[in-house]
């Protein structure tokens, strides 16, 4: 009977260890996916586009074509 109990406890310990490893692997994959998403997205710096900063844009003809 001692051998059965030991084997059962060992198996339960292995299952618990695999479950912890799986959870850690899933968390790491989520971190990597989040990092990839951050690197692929543009960062808004609060600066206007060049056409707005230079006073040039689509409405130049309405403004009398000032240069």
MOPAC internal coordinates of N, CA, C and O (Angstrom, degrees):
PM7 1SCF
backbone

  N    0.0000 0     0.00 0     0.00 0    0    0    0
  C    1.4424 1     0.00 0     0.00 0    1    0    0
  C    1.5318 1   112.19 1     0.00 0    2    1    0
  O    1.2310 1   120.72 1   149.64 1    3    2    1
  N    1.3125 1   116.24 1   -30.36 1    3    2    1
  C    1.4638 1   119.96 1  -179.27 1    5    3    2
  C    1.5250 1   110.08 1   -64.29 1    6    5    3
  O    1.2310 1   119.55 1   140.35 1    7    6    5
  N    1.3199 1   118.46 1   -39.65 1    7    6    5
  C    1.4575 1   121.94 1   179.78 1    9    7    6
  C    1.5140 1   112.20 1   -62.70 1   10    9    7
  O    1.2310 1   119.99 1   140.73 1   11   10    9
  N    1.3257 1   117.63 1   -39.27 1   11   10    9
  C    1.4698 1   121.37 1   179.46 1   13   11   10
  C    1.5195 1   110.76 1   -65.56 1   14   13   11
  O    1.2310 1   120.47 1   135.25 1   15   14   13
  N    1.3295 1   116.70 1   -44.75 1   15   14   13
  C    1.4617 1   121.12 1  -179.48 1   17   15   14
  C    1.5218 1   110.44 1   -63.88 1   18   17   15
  O    1.2310 1   120.42 1   136.87 1   19   18   17
  N    1.2962 1   116.81 1   -43.13 1   19   18   17
  C    1.4657 1   120.62 1   179.41 1   21   19   18
  C    1.5155 1   111.00 1   -63.88 1   22   21   19
  O    1.2310 1   120.25 1   135.48 1   23   22   21
  N    1.3190 1   117.13 1   -44.52 1   23   22   21
  C    1.4553 1   121.48 1  -179.90 1   25   23   22
  C    1.5289 1   110.11 1   -63.65 1   26   25   23
  O    1.2310 1   120.40 1   137.47 1   27   26   25
  N    1.3468 1   116.83 1   -42.53 1   27   26   25
  C    1.4631 1   121.21 1   179.96 1   29   27   26
  C    1.5237 1   110.01 1   -63.49 1   30   29   27
  O    1.2310 1   120.23 1   134.57 1   31   30   29
  N    1.3319 1   117.17 1   -45.43 1   31   30   29
  C    1.4661 1   120.67 1   179.73 1   33   31   30
  C    1.5192 1   111.41 1   -63.61 1   34   33   31
  O    1.2310 1   120.60 1   140.85 1   35   34   33
  N    1.3256 1   116.45 1   -39.15 1   35   34   33
  C    1.4615 1   120.69 1   177.97 1   37   35   34
  C    1.5202 1   110.44 1   -63.92 1   38   37   35
  O    1.2310 1   120.50 1   135.81 1   39   38   37
  N    1.3198 1   116.65 1   -44.19 1   39   38   37
  C    1.4648 1   121.08 1   179.25 1   41   39   38
  C    1.5176 1   110.94 1   -62.95 1   42   41   39
  O    1.2310 1   120.15 1   136.48 1   43   42   41
  N    1.3376 1   117.32 1   -43.52 1   43   42   41
  C    1.4611 1   120.22 1   177.93 1   45   43   42
  C    1.5210 1   111.38 1   -63.14 1   46   45   43
  O    1.2310 1   120.45 1   141.97 1   47   46   45
  N    1.3240 1   116.74 1   -38.03 1   47   46   45
  C    1.4583 1   120.71 1   176.87 1   49   47   46
  C    1.5124 1   112.26 1   -65.12 1   50   49   47
  O    1.2310 1   120.48 1   140.63 1   51   50   49
  N    1.3219 1   116.69 1   -39.37 1   51   50   49
  C    1.4641 1   120.80 1   177.67 1   53   51   50
  C    1.5230 1   110.77 1   -65.74 1   54   53   51
  O    1.2310 1   120.62 1   138.37 1   55   54   53
  N    1.3267 1   116.43 1   -41.63 1   55   54   53
  C    1.4637 1   120.32 1   178.83 1   57   55   54
  C    1.5240 1   109.87 1   -63.06 1   58   57   55
  O    1.2310 1   120.39 1   136.92 1   59   58   57
  N    1.3278 1   116.86 1   -43.08 1   59   58   57
  C    1.4578 1   120.37 1   178.60 1   61   59   58
  C    1.5238 1   110.84 1   -62.78 1   62   61   59
  O    1.2310 1   120.46 1   138.02 1   63   62   61
  N    1.3218 1   116.72 1   -41.98 1   63   62   61
  C    1.4609 1   120.60 1   178.33 1   65   63   62
  C    1.5200 1   112.07 1   -63.59 1   66   65   63
  O    1.2310 1   120.49 1   139.36 1   67   66   65
  N    1.3223 1   116.66 1   -40.64 1   67   66   65
  C    1.4682 1   120.10 1   177.98 1   69   67   66
  C    1.5250 1   111.21 1   -66.72 1   70   69   67
  O    1.2310 1   120.48 1   142.99 1   71   70   69
  N    1.3177 1   116.68 1   -37.01 1   71   70   69
  C    1.4629 1   120.76 1   178.59 1   73   71   70
  C    1.5282 1   110.47 1   -64.45 1   74   73   71
  O    1.2310 1   120.71 1   137.35 1   75   74   73
  N    1.3242 1   116.25 1   -42.65 1   75   74   73
  C    1.4700 1   120.60 1   177.81 1   77   75   74
  C    1.5276 1   109.87 1   -63.99 1   78   77   75
  O    1.2310 1   120.25 1   137.64 1   79   78   77
  N    1.3271 1   117.12 1   -42.36 1   79   78   77
  C    1.4679 1   121.10 1   179.38 1   81   79   78
  C    1.5278 1   110.99 1   -63.61 1   82   81   79
  O    1.2310 1   120.58 1   138.61 1   83   82   81
  N    1.3184 1   116.50 1   -41.39 1   83   82   81
  C    1.4636 1   120.32 1   178.93 1   85   83   82
  C    1.5209 1   110.58 1   -63.57 1   86   85   83
  O    1.2310 1   120.29 1   137.00 1   87   86   85
  N    1.3258 1   117.05 1   -43.00 1   87   86   85
  C    1.4654 1   120.58 1   178.85 1   89   87   86
  C    1.5263 1   110.90 1   -62.28 1   90   89   87
  O    1.2310 1   120.38 1   138.01 1   91   90   89
  N    1.3130 1   116.88 1   -41.99 1   91   90   89
  C    1.4678 1   120.73 1   179.09 1   93   91   90
  C    1.5232 1   111.11 1   -65.61 1   94   93   91
  O    1.2310 1   120.27 1   140.04 1   95   94   93
  N    1.3207 1   117.08 1   -39.96 1   95   94   93
  C    1.4699 1   121.03 1   179.08 1   97   95   94
  C    1.5285 1   110.43 1   -65.93 1   98   97   95
  O    1.2310 1   120.07 1   138.87 1   99   98   97
  N    1.3225 1   117.48 1   -41.13 1   99   98   97
  C    1.4649 1   120.56 1   178.80 1  101   99   98
  C    1.5229 1   111.05 1   -65.57 1  102  101   99
  O    1.2310 1   120.18 1   141.56 1  103  102  101
  N    1.3339 1   117.27 1   -38.44 1  103  102  101
  C    1.4617 1   121.02 1   177.61 1  105  103  102
  C    1.5262 1   110.63 1   -65.08 1  106  105  103
  O    1.2310 1   120.29 1   138.49 1  107  106  105
  N    1.3256 1   117.05 1   -41.51 1  107  106  105
  C    1.4641 1   120.98 1   179.07 1  109  107  106
  C    1.5243 1   110.79 1   -64.38 1  110  109  107
  O    1.2310 1   120.23 1   138.79 1  111  110  109
  N    1.3272 1   117.17 1   -41.21 1  111  110  109
  C    1.4639 1   120.18 1   177.19 1  113  111  110
  C    1.5224 1   111.08 1   -62.33 1  114  113  111
  O    1.2310 1   120.03 1   140.92 1  115  114  113
  N    1.3181 1   117.56 1   -39.08 1  115  114  113
  C    1.4679 1   121.02 1   177.98 1  117  115  114
  C    1.5328 1   110.39 1   -64.66 1  118  117  115
  O    1.2310 1   120.22 1   139.94 1  119  118  117
  N    1.3353 1   117.19 1   -40.06 1  119  118  117
  C    1.4656 1   120.82 1   177.67 1  121  119  118
  C    1.5306 1   111.08 1   -63.59 1  122  121  119
  O    1.2310 1   120.68 1   136.61 1  123  122  121
  N    1.3241 1   116.30 1   -43.39 1  123  122  121
  C    1.4663 1   120.03 1   179.79 1  125  123  122
  C    1.5216 1   111.27 1   -65.40 1  126  125  123
  O    1.2310 1   120.19 1   140.62 1  127  126  125
  N    1.3157 1   117.25 1   -39.38 1  127  126  125
  C    1.4714 1   120.93 1   178.09 1  129  127  126
  C    1.5211 1   110.42 1   -64.46 1  130  129  127
  O    1.2310 1   120.21 1   139.55 1  131  130  129
  N    1.3318 1   117.20 1   -40.45 1  131  130  129
  C    1.4662 1   120.86 1   178.92 1  133  131  130
  C    1.5246 1   110.59 1   -65.77 1  134  133  131
  O    1.2310 1   120.33 1   139.46 1  135  134  133
  N    1.3403 1   116.98 1   -40.54 1  135  134  133
  C    1.4652 1   120.48 1   178.47 1  137  135  134
  C    1.5297 1   110.66 1   -63.91 1  138  137  135
  O    1.2310 1   120.65 1   137.80 1  139  138  137
  N    1.3236 1   116.37 1   -42.20 1  139  138  137
  C    1.4598 1   120.64 1   178.89 1  141  139  138
  C    1.5223 1   110.49 1   -62.32 1  142  141  139
  O    1.2310 1   120.42 1   138.32 1  143  142  141
  N    1.3236 1   116.80 1   -41.68 1  143  142  141
  C    1.4669 1   121.25 1   179.64 1  145  143  142
  C    1.5256 1   110.71 1   -63.63 1  146  145  143
  O    1.2310 1   120.44 1   138.30 1  147  146  145
  N    1.3331 1   116.77 1   -41.70 1  147  146  145
  C    1.4697 1   119.86 1   179.14 1  149  147  146
  C    1.5161 1   111.29 1   -64.79 1  150  149  147
  O    1.2310 1   120.08 1   141.59 1  151  150  149
  N    1.3249 1   117.46 1   -38.41 1  151  150  149
  C    1.4671 1   120.46 1  -177.99 1  153  151  150
  C    1.5243 1   111.90 1   -72.18 1  154  153  151
  O    1.2310 1   120.07 1   153.55 1  155  154  153
  N    1.3156 1   117.48 1   -26.45 1  155  154  153
  C    1.4594 1   120.24 1  -177.77 1  157  155  154
  C    1.5245 1   112.43 1   -87.86 1  158  157  155
  O    1.2310 1   119.78 1   164.19 1  159  158  157
  N    1.3077 1   118.03 1   -15.81 1  159  158  157
  C    1.4592 1   119.86 1  -177.91 1  161  159  158
  C    1.5261 1   109.73 1   -89.82 1  162  161  159
  O    1.2310 1   120.90 1   -29.21 1  163  162  161
  N    1.3129 1   115.88 1   150.79 1  163  162  161
  C    1.4555 1   121.67 1   179.36 1  165  163  162
  C    1.5237 1   109.63 1   -76.92 1  166  165  163
  O    1.2310 1   121.02 1   -31.00 1  167  166  165
  N    1.3050 1   115.65 1   149.00 1  167  166  165
  C    1.4595 1   120.80 1   177.78 1  169  167  166
  C    1.5117 1   108.09 1  -102.67 1  170  169  167
  O    1.2310 1   120.39 1   -57.55 1  171  170  169
  N    1.3250 1   116.85 1   122.45 1  171  170  169
  C    1.4606 1   121.40 1   179.10 1  173  171  170
  C    1.5167 1   108.89 1   -82.77 1  174  173  171
  O    1.2310 1   120.28 1   -60.05 1  175  174  173
  N    1.3114 1   117.07 1   119.95 1  175  174  173
  C    1.4533 1   122.21 1  -177.76 1  177  175  174
  C    1.5184 1   112.79 1   -97.33 1  178  177  175
  O    1.2310 1   120.12 1   177.77 1  179  178  177
  N    1.3112 1   117.37 1    -2.23 1  179  178  177
  C    1.4520 1   120.47 1   179.47 1  181  179  178
  C    1.5161 1   112.99 1    82.08 1  182  181  179
  O    1.2310 1   120.09 1  -168.25 1  183  182  181
  N    1.3084 1   117.42 1    11.75 1  183  182  181
  C    1.4664 1   121.08 1  -179.68 1  185  183  182
  C    1.5226 1   109.24 1   -97.24 1  186  185  183
  O    1.2310 1   120.50 1   -40.33 1  187  186  185
  N    1.3290 1   116.65 1   139.67 1  187  186  185
  C    1.4613 1   118.67 1   178.10 1  189  187  186
  C    1.5216 1   110.64 1   -73.14 1  190  189  187
  O    1.2310 1   120.28 1   -22.47 1  191  190  189
  N    1.3184 1   117.07 1   157.53 1  191  190  189
  C    1.4695 1   119.39 1   174.73 1  193  191  190
  C    1.5284 1   110.51 1   -60.82 1  194  193  191
  O    1.2310 1   120.30 1   -22.62 1  195  194  193
  N    1.3104 1   117.04 1   157.38 1  195  194  193
  C    1.4653 1   121.52 1  -177.49 1  197  195  194
  C    1.5228 1   112.11 1   -56.40 1  198  197  195
  O    1.2310 1   120.06 1   140.37 1  199  198  197
  N    1.3303 1   117.48 1   -39.63 1  199  198  197
  C    1.4654 1   119.74 1  -177.65 1  201  199  198
  C    1.5226 1   111.22 1   -62.27 1  202  201  199
  O    1.2310 1   119.59 1   146.25 1  203  202  201
  N    1.3139 1   118.39 1   -33.75 1  203  202  201
  C    1.4617 1   120.66 1   177.40 1  205  203  202
  C    1.5256 1   110.77 1   -76.60 1  206  205  203
  O    1.2310 1   119.91 1   140.34 1  207  206  205
  N    1.3161 1   117.77 1   -39.66 1  207  206  205
  C    1.4582 1   121.23 1  -178.01 1  209  207  206
  C    1.5203 1   111.75 1   -68.73 1  210  209  207
  O    1.2310 1   119.99 1   147.90 1  211  210  209
  N    1.3202 1   117.62 1   -32.10 1  211  210  209
  C    1.4631 1   120.88 1  -177.28 1  213  211  210
  C    1.5218 1   112.05 1   -89.53 1  214  213  211
  O    1.2310 1   120.13 1   172.72 1  215  214  213
  N    1.3119 1   117.36 1    -7.28 1  215  214  213
  C    1.4535 1   120.41 1  -178.39 1  217  215  214
  C    1.5133 1   112.01 1    83.34 1  218  217  215
  O    1.2310 1   119.76 1  -173.22 1  219  218  217
  N    1.3080 1   118.07 1     6.78 1  219  218  217
  C    1.4558 1   121.85 1   178.95 1  221  219  218
  C    1.5128 1   108.89 1  -102.27 1  222  221  219
  O    1.2310 1   120.65 1   -38.03 1  223  222  221
  N    1.2762 1   116.37 1   141.97 1  223  222  221
  C    1.4489 1   119.29 1   179.05 1  225  223  222
  C    1.5160 1   110.70 1  -176.10 1  226  225  223
  O    1.2310 1   120.35 1    14.48 1  227  226  225
  N    1.2614 1   116.94 1  -165.52 1  227  226  225
  C    1.4571 1   121.13 1  -177.32 1  229  227  226
  C    1.5156 1   112.51 1   -71.72 1  230  229  227
  O    1.2310 1   120.23 1   159.36 1  231  230  229
  N    1.3093 1   117.17 1   -20.64 1  231  230  229
  C    1.4584 1   119.56 1  -175.79 1  233  231  230
  C    1.5241 1   112.63 1   -92.21 1  234  233  231
  O    1.2310 1   119.15 1  -163.30 1  235  234  233
  N    1.3257 1   119.23 1    16.70 1  235  234  233
  C    1.4591 1   121.64 1   178.41 1  237  235  234
  C    1.5187 1   111.72 1   -61.25 1  238  237  235
  O    1.2310 1   119.84 1   141.95 1  239  238  237
  N    1.3226 1   117.90 1   -38.05 1  239  238  237
  C    1.4507 1   119.89 1  -178.79 1  241  239  238
  C    1.5223 1   110.72 1   -68.31 1  242  241  239
  O    1.2310 1   120.28 1   148.55 1  243  242  241
  N    1.3064 1   117.08 1   -31.45 1  243  242  241
  C    1.4561 1   120.25 1   178.13 1  245  243  242
  C    1.5206 1   111.39 1   -75.02 1  246  245  243
  O    1.2310 1   119.96 1   156.12 1  247  246  245
  N    1.3146 1   117.69 1   -23.88 1  247  246  245
  C    1.4616 1   122.31 1  -178.31 1  249  247  246
  C    1.5282 1   111.54 1   -91.87 1  250  249  247
  O    1.2310 1   119.78 1  -170.03 1  251  250  249
  N    1.2991 1   118.02 1     9.97 1  251  250  249
  C    1.4609 1   120.86 1   178.04 1  253  251  250
  C    1.5116 1   112.90 1    84.72 1  254  253  251
  O    1.2310 1   119.45 1  -159.04 1  255  254  253
  N    1.2826 1   118.65 1    20.96 1  255  254  253
  C    1.4599 1   124.60 1   178.39 1  257  255  254
  C    1.5227 1   111.74 1    51.96 1  258  257  255
  O    1.2310 1   120.43 1  -131.51 1  259  258  257
  N    1.3080 1   116.79 1    48.49 1  259  258  257
  C    1.4756 1   119.92 1   176.61 1  261  259  258
  C    1.5276 1   109.75 1   -68.19 1  262  261  259
  O    1.2310 1   121.38 1   -37.78 1  263  262  261
  N    1.3279 1   114.96 1   142.22 1  263  262  261
  C    1.4699 1   120.87 1   178.18 1  265  263  262
  C    1.4810 1   111.00 1  -128.03 1  266  265  263
  O    1.2310 1   120.10 1   180.00 1  267  266  265

